[in-house]
Amino acid sequence: MKIAIRYYTKTGNTKKLAEAIASAVNVKAKTVDEPLTEDVDILFLGSAVYAAGIDQKIKDFIKSINVDVGEVVNFSSAALIESTYKQVKKEVEAKGLKISEDEFHCRGAFKFVHRGKPDDNDLKNVQEFAKRIVN
C-alpha cells in the first residue's frame, strides 16, 4: 500500500500531527509545497483553519494533484472551529477525488487559546487513527 502525507501549517500545530502520523505509518511527512509524484492509495492531508477557512495553499495543492489517489484522509487542528473536513471535502470532490468519511481533528494552540495543544495525548490519538486507517 502506498501512503503519502502532506500538510500545511503556519503555527506548527498541523506539522506536529503530520509527524506523528509519519511515525505511525513509517512514511515521511512533507509540506504541500512538495507535489505528489506517484500514485498513492492513501493521502493523509493536514490543514488548519485561518480566518475561518483553509489556506489557499491547501486548495492549490488539491487542484495540482495529477496522479491517482485512492482516498484522501483529512486531519486538522484549529483553535475555534470543529474541523476543516467540510472545506477540504468540497475541494477534494471538486477535483474528482474520494475523501474518507474518517478524519482526525484536535484543538490547536493559538495565542492564549488552547495552550499546549496538540498535546501528547492528541499525538497518541492521531497515531492510533492513522494505524486504523492503514490497517
N, C-alpha and C positions, 0 to 999 in steps of 0.2 A: 504494500500500500504506500503510495506516495503522498506525503504530507508537506504542506508549506505553512509558514506563519509570517504574516505581515501585520504591521501596526503603525499607527501614527500617534504621537504624543507631544504635548507641549510642556507638561509638568513632570513627566517621568512615571506617572501612575500606571498608564497602559503599558509602558515598557516593562515594568515590574511583572505585570500579568503575563505578557508575552514571553518573558524569560522563564517564568515558572512553567508555562506550557511547554516551552522548548525543552526544559529539563525533564519533564514528564514523558514526552514523546520522542526525545532524542533527535530533534530537528532544530536547526539554527533559526532563531527569530531574526527577521530583517525588517527594516522600515519599508513603508510603501514607496520610498524612493527607488527601491530595487524591484523592477518588474518581474513577473513570473516568466520563466524562460522555458518551462516544460510543463506538460500536463500533470495535474495533481488530482488525487481522489478527494482530499480534504484540504480546504484552505481555511485556516484559523485567521480571522480578520479582526484586528483590535482597533477600537476607536474610543473617543471620549466626546463629551459634549462641551462645546464652547459657544457661548451666547445662544443657548437653546438649540443648537444644531451640530451636525457632524461637520468636520472641517472639509473644505474643498479638496484637500489632498486625498482624502478617502474617496470622494466622488470621482476624482480624476483617475485614481488607481483602478477603481472598478471599471470605469469606461475604457481603460487601456488594456484590460485583460484580453489577450489574443491566443490563449491556449485553452484546452479543455479542462474544466474544473467540475469535478463530480458534485461537490457540495461546499458551500460557504458556511462556516460556523462563526457566528458573531460572539465576540467578547468585548466588554466595555467597562469603563468606570465613569462616574460622574458625581459631583457634589450634591446636585439637587434633583435631577430627574431620574426616573427608574431605569432607563436603558436607552441605548442607541438602536435597538433592534428594528423598530418600525422604519426609521430613516434609512438604515442600511438595507433592509429588505426591499424598500422601494427602488433603490439604486441597483441592487443585485438583480432583481426581477426585470427591471428596465433593460438590463444588459442581456437578458435571456438566460440567466444562470439560476440554479436552485439554491435556496438558503434553508438551512436546517431550522426546524422549529425549536431545537435546543439552543440555548445561549447561556453565557455566563455574564453576570453583571455584579459589580460591587461598588460601594461608595469609594470615591477618590477624594483626597485632601485638596482643598482649595482655600488659600489664605487661612482664615481661622476656623473653617468648617471641616469637620471630619479629620482632624489632625491624626497623622499616623496611618491613614488608610491609603492604599490597601495594606493591611497588616499581615502578620504571619498566618493567621487563620484564613484570611482571604486567599493567600498564595497557596496554601494547602488545598483549599476548596477548588481553586481553578485547576490545580494539578489533577485532582480526582476527577473533575469534569472532563478534562482533556483525555485522560486514560479511558474513561467510559465511552467517549465519542469514538475513539480509535478502535476500541475492542468491541 
